[in-house]
């Protein structure tokens, strides 16, 4: 069929428009598109809600004579206690408590030994020296160094009570024991401090949670001896020995939580940032609590950052005041003397002032050789280290007696407590990082997502899911391990430099560059399309007129 | 008993740790003055064992951590502003090329040397606030012969050596401050008090360096220790800093005087080179000192006046030491250095060029071999077949050549050769090159300034001037002077040439946008005519009447007559 010339032109225009729209635009779109690998967005969204289930297994052992054999048989094998706590909206914490009637001792579980102890039988019964302590009448619960706690029930609970009554009586106290030995609501809130907005009334807990260092896979501990006056004092400190004796046992115990590395240095001519005031009444120099905040800055410039790793540094400074400003004492807020003569700065470290003018003798001949008493110094630093690492020594409820920590400086259950809060904190941090990365990538369209980033993100998500599952199952060690892996992977993805490559190449510039091509191409197409449409309309109108 | 134990402890500390400081001042015949500081810290430790807990006393912690983390055997880093004028000033005590230079020997336990090197340069750039992070594989070489370990240990496998220079690096206060922080006394006491940046950088030459190497503690080498040498060399200009007067003092140079030694230093001394001034006819030195010391320095027997800062009477009654050097005559000349070198680019246009390296041997009758090391970036493509070495108009065949060709964007050219320099001659090494075109993102921020090519390094054992002096019967008995003594017969010297500044063909950087616009316009024009052809409907049209006919028609219309 022979088309009219006019018709042929229209068809050509239409087909060119079709080719441009069907082939040209998608081709251009594909070739100028930024590469974005697939991310597990739905899983991230699920994680962002952070539904954590924490569970702690408890083994309750009734000592001989506490329950009758018939009652013993009737004790339920396991009993699950759940407690739901919502922290700031979508975070739900479930406490799971398992009661097990087993008499076997397994160190993996917390165990509560329930004892009936009339005063006179106490010593006869006890095989451990610890039990002796329970003989004191006002101590009802004794928490040992390992994961064991002893509960005493009074004689009134023993006689003629059913097992149900006994259990009902025990339950709140076991819960209390658990809060001391594993985790309490406050600990979890503190661990989640990054995500949770604090209400102004619990300032105390903010201060507590701000004191400890953020969870990190490793820490660098640096002991610095500051000698501002090497002309007068020649200081010797046996830091190698002191670290071996005092610090290393604690760190060995803490090794499941993080890697630690220790070093020490001596700095000369380092001054504090504040001039101490002379107190005539005590003929000594004093530093006020208010001015302590200004002490650290000038010293820190000399401390030097750790060149070899990016882990946070815990600084412990031993400051020996110069001969002209000696002795130097730190004054508390109420003008009283601080007995340790030391203070700590949250998430930074501790400073101890060590006065040496007692070594001068009657006629000092400068420089004076001074051997520093490391036991005294390390006692203070060890206490500060515990605080800064977040080994909380919260005051136990009344009636509780906590065993003194032994040579390691850390009880088993304290380590567990730390591991609970560290795992929760790691999970929270990693989730926040991965969620904000996902949001960022979602909002800014021209960030390139490499396969390697996508892989990091998915491995972080997998580790997070595993960590959450392990927390649920109560496997602390694995939970901590996976949460650490999640943190590492998420940070690696978040700080990957390849994310920045095209960030400064916005869309409007891209369009501006292509305008010389697009404008001359689109204008004739649009015009001819408009013409075709208007002609078609004209024809229809004419047809209509003919019909009429 | 306490006193005894303290005493013992003191001895221990003295053995384990040691710190020395030293300043050498050499008045130059040009009227300029050369001051060279050296600070040496010793740290006795078993460096081969991977010791995790590390305790530092005098040794700076940051460097100690770097050494142990990256398993460094030796580390040499220098930052230099200005070029050392060998012909005017003689040989420096510690030579260094302009810009930054870093060379490191790793321990043979390091498996991935390149990755460790990359990480190390990043850490060092943080420590010294310098752009050492720009060191990558394109400017790193592994010299086979020029850089041997200076400390103990006989590892000479150059797989564990990395050498890089950044000739463009600007050295300023921000590099000096971290350098001073490494000193045990900081800049609070001792010689380091003199190191004020506003004076040090107002000079014609400034070079600061850090050298770490393992050394023996005793002659049997039973114990080893790390040696950290921090050096700072500065040349003050006669006209710039000295206001044209040939008179120098510590205060004029550094705007400080000395009041004490660093209390931690076991020795703290100032040496003034008075070799050319035995009777005080050239310059006058005050306060005078009776302490003299002789030393073999750079093949020459030099005499120094010594001021010991650990002695109280050095400071005199005013309790401060301000050394004064006043020149009496402007005559006399310096002994010319036996070896010196220069380098330049020849050629015209932006396509090819030629690098000329000239090496001068000023020894009147002795020839000696030199090792020449050239590291040329990949964007200058060397034509190695055009390499010629000529001395005295004759071809001089190098006895050893190590050449590693470059790979584009991966590694530079490395050319090392051993050349014998004939006595009293100039040896010229030339090689032609072609300039490569870079990708537009590879240009530096100011590409029209040109691209730097690092200095050539010439290392050599030069016959000493003492051995040259054949009738030196003044001091030595006859029986000792017939055969030249081995230790005095030659000395090691390293000479750096100037860095080169080469222009590369530089495009107009708005070019990509222009190209896009131009192509788009061409495409649009082509497309437009094609579109026109395809969519227009063509009709046969009456041929239009000619111009004469149209004019006639207009006239006819005006007359009211029907048109033609």
Interface residues (C-beta under 8 A of the other chain):
Chain A: X4 X5 X6 X8 X9 X10 X12 X13 X16 X222 X230 X231 X234 X236 X239 X240 X243 X261 X262 X263 X264 X265 X266 X268 X269 X302 X304 X305 X306 X307 X308 X309 X367 X369 X371 X513 X514 X516 X517 X519 X520 X521 X524 X525 X528
Chain B: X2 X5 X6 X7 X9 X10 X13 X52 X53 X54 X55 X56 X57 X58 X60 X61 X62 X64 X65 X66 X68 X69 X70 X123 X126 X127 X181 X184 X185 X186 X188 X189 X263 X264 X513 X516 X517 X520 X521 X523 X524 X525 X527 X528 X531 X532 X534 X535 X536 X537 X538 X539
